[in-house]
Amino acid sequence: MNPKLLTGLIILVAVVVITESVVILNRLTPGQNITLLPAATPTTVPSVTADARFSLTAGSDTWTKGTSQTVTVALSANHSFSLDALDLYVKYDPSKVSVTKLNFPGTKPTLNKISPTQGLAIANYLITATEGLKLTPGQSLSLMTLSVTPKVTGPVQFQIATGQSTTGSTTMIIENETSKALSFDSPVLTVNVK
């Protein structure tokens, strides 16, 4: 088809559409609405429950600058599963707090370290038992306690790193039977420092 003819047809269609729109709008009286599409009916999206939930807790909601405090990290199951591995990354702002020590009240991790440059407390668990580490609903597994000293006043936050804000540092829970990563949720812990 001739490109000049095609361009002319496109312009003609555009003029017709604009003209019809102006005519329709001029026929409306003030306050009259025009409905072009039927109203959308609201639908409910079923909620998805995560497989597990991390909890971050502090001894109190208010800390004193320069005084050593603790943050405890625990994992609970929303349904039964066996844990094969866990890569845990707790994110904090190193300009606001220093993490000086990691304690492990239960199962000891295969690897653990504090990365003050990245603001991460890291614990990687590899469960060597064939059946894994069984977790059932309502059971809480205490993973680690961070010894923390606030450097500044104001709000301080701790959260489980999901990889969205920390490249390469993604917390993962690996299920034993399928070797697949399980979903989890985790609230952000905010503490006010005076």
C-alpha positions in Angstrom: 0.0 0.0 0.0 1.1 3.5 -0.8 2.7 5.2 2.3 1.1 8.6 1.5 -2.3 7.0 1.2 -1.8 5.1 4.5 -0.8 8.4 6.3 -3.8 10.1 4.8 -6.2 7.4 6.1 -4.7 7.6 9.6 -5.1 11.3 9.7 -8.7 11.0 8.4 -9.6 8.4 11.1 -8.0 10.6 13.8 -10.1 13.7 12.6 -13.3 11.6 12.7 -12.6 10.3 16.2 -11.8 13.8 17.5 -14.9 15.3 15.8 -17.2 12.6 17.3 -15.7 13.2 20.7 -16.4 17.0 20.5 -20.0 16.4 19.3 -20.7 13.9 22.1 -19.2 16.2 24.8 -21.2 19.2 23.5 -24.5 17.3 23.8 -23.9 16.8 27.5 -25.7 19.1 29.8 -23.8 20.4 32.9 -23.7 17.8 35.6 -24.6 15.0 33.3 -22.2 12.1 33.2 -21.5 9.7 30.4 -20.8 6.1 31.1 -18.7 4.4 28.5 -18.0 1.2 30.3 -19.9 -0.7 32.9 -18.8 -0.2 36.5 -16.2 -2.6 37.7 -17.4 -5.1 40.3 -15.1 -5.4 43.3 -13.5 -8.8 43.7 -11.7 -10.1 46.7 -8.2 -11.6 46.3 -7.6 -14.6 48.5 -5.0 -13.9 51.1 -1.8 -16.0 50.8 -0.4 -17.2 54.0 3.4 -17.4 54.1 4.9 -20.8 55.0 6.9 -19.3 57.9 7.2 -16.1 59.9 10.3 -14.4 61.4 10.0 -12.3 64.5 12.4 -9.6 65.7 12.0 -8.6 69.3 13.8 -6.2 71.6 13.7 -6.1 75.4 11.9 -2.7 75.3 10.6 -0.2 72.7 12.9 2.5 74.0 16.7 2.3 74.3 19.4 4.7 75.6 22.2 5.8 73.3 25.5 4.0 74.1 23.8 1.3 76.3 24.1 -2.3 75.1 20.8 -3.9 74.1 19.6 -7.1 72.5 17.5 -8.1 69.5 16.2 -11.6 69.3 15.4 -13.4 66.0 13.0 -16.3 65.9 11.3 -18.4 63.3 7.8 -20.0 63.5 6.0 -22.2 61.1 2.5 -21.6 59.7 2.3 -25.2 58.7 4.5 -28.3 59.3 7.7 -28.6 57.3 11.2 -29.8 57.8 14.0 -27.3 57.5 17.0 -28.3 55.3 18.9 -25.0 55.3 18.4 -21.4 56.3 20.3 -18.3 55.1 19.5 -15.6 57.6 20.4 -11.9 57.0 19.3 -9.3 59.5 19.6 -5.8 58.1 20.4 -2.7 60.2 21.8 0.8 59.7 25.5 0.7 60.7 25.5 4.5 61.1 22.9 4.3 63.8 23.9 1.1 65.7 26.8 -1.2 66.1 26.3 -5.0 66.3 29.1 -6.3 68.5 28.2 -10.0 69.1 25.9 -12.8 67.9 24.6 -15.4 70.3 22.9 -18.7 69.3 20.7 -20.1 72.0 19.7 -23.2 70.1 21.0 -24.8 66.9 24.4 -23.4 66.0 24.8 -22.0 62.5 27.3 -23.4 60.0 28.6 -19.9 59.3 28.0 -16.6 61.1 29.4 -13.2 60.9 28.7 -9.5 61.4 29.2 -7.2 58.3 29.3 -3.6 59.6 30.1 -2.2 56.2 26.9 -3.7 54.7 24.9 -3.5 58.0 24.2 -7.2 58.1 24.2 -9.9 60.8 24.5 -13.2 59.0 23.8 -16.8 60.1 23.7 -19.7 57.7 22.3 -23.0 58.9 22.8 -26.3 57.1 20.8 -29.2 58.7 22.7 -32.4 58.2 20.0 -34.8 59.6 18.4 -36.7 56.8 14.9 -35.8 58.0 15.8 -32.1 58.5 14.7 -30.0 61.4 11.0 -30.4 61.9 8.9 -27.3 62.6 5.2 -27.4 63.5 2.6 -24.6 63.7 2.8 -22.7 67.0 6.4 -23.8 67.5 9.0 -21.0 67.7 12.7 -21.6 67.0 15.0 -19.1 68.6 17.7 -18.5 66.0 20.0 -15.7 67.2 20.4 -12.8 69.5 22.3 -9.7 68.4 24.2 -7.6 71.0 23.5 -4.0 69.8 24.8 -0.6 70.9 22.9 2.5 69.6 25.1 5.3 68.3 22.5 8.0 67.8 19.1 9.1 69.1 15.9 8.6 67.1 14.3 5.5 65.5 16.4 2.5 64.7 15.2 -0.4 62.5 16.0 -4.0 62.1 14.6 -6.2 59.4 15.0 -9.5 57.6 16.9 -8.9 54.4 14.9 -10.0 51.4 17.3 -9.0 48.6 15.2 -6.0 47.5 17.4 -3.5 49.3 20.5 -5.6 49.8 22.0 -7.1 46.7 23.2 -10.6 47.1 21.9 -10.9 50.7 18.6 -12.7 50.5 17.2 -14.6 53.4 16.1 -18.1 52.3 14.3 -21.0 54.1 14.9 -24.3 52.2 12.4 -27.1 52.8 13.9 -30.6 53.3 11.6 -32.7 51.2 11.4 -30.6 48.1 14.6 -28.5 48.4 12.5 -25.5 47.5 12.6 -22.0 49.1 9.6 -21.4 51.4 7.8 -18.1 51.6 8.0 -16.1 54.8 6.9 -12.8 56.2 8.6 -10.6 58.8 7.7 -7.3 60.4 10.2 -4.5 60.7 11.4 -3.9 64.3 11.6 -0.2 65.2 13.1 0.9 68.4 13.3 4.5 69.6 16.7 5.6 71.0 16.9 8.4 73.6 
